[in-house]
Amino acid sequence: MTERVTVGLQLQALKKNWLFYILYNQDSLSNRILHLAR
């Protein structure tokens, strides 16, 4: 039971990191595009 809980917590942390990573990359990409557009 405790193993399942820790795995669930690890998955939640991975999802959060993944979302943050994607948002961060999208932000840097849009910044690059803005710089190119200028």
Secondary structure, 3 states (H helix, E strand, C coil): CHHHHHHHHHHHHHHHHHHHHHHHHHHHHHHHHHHHHC
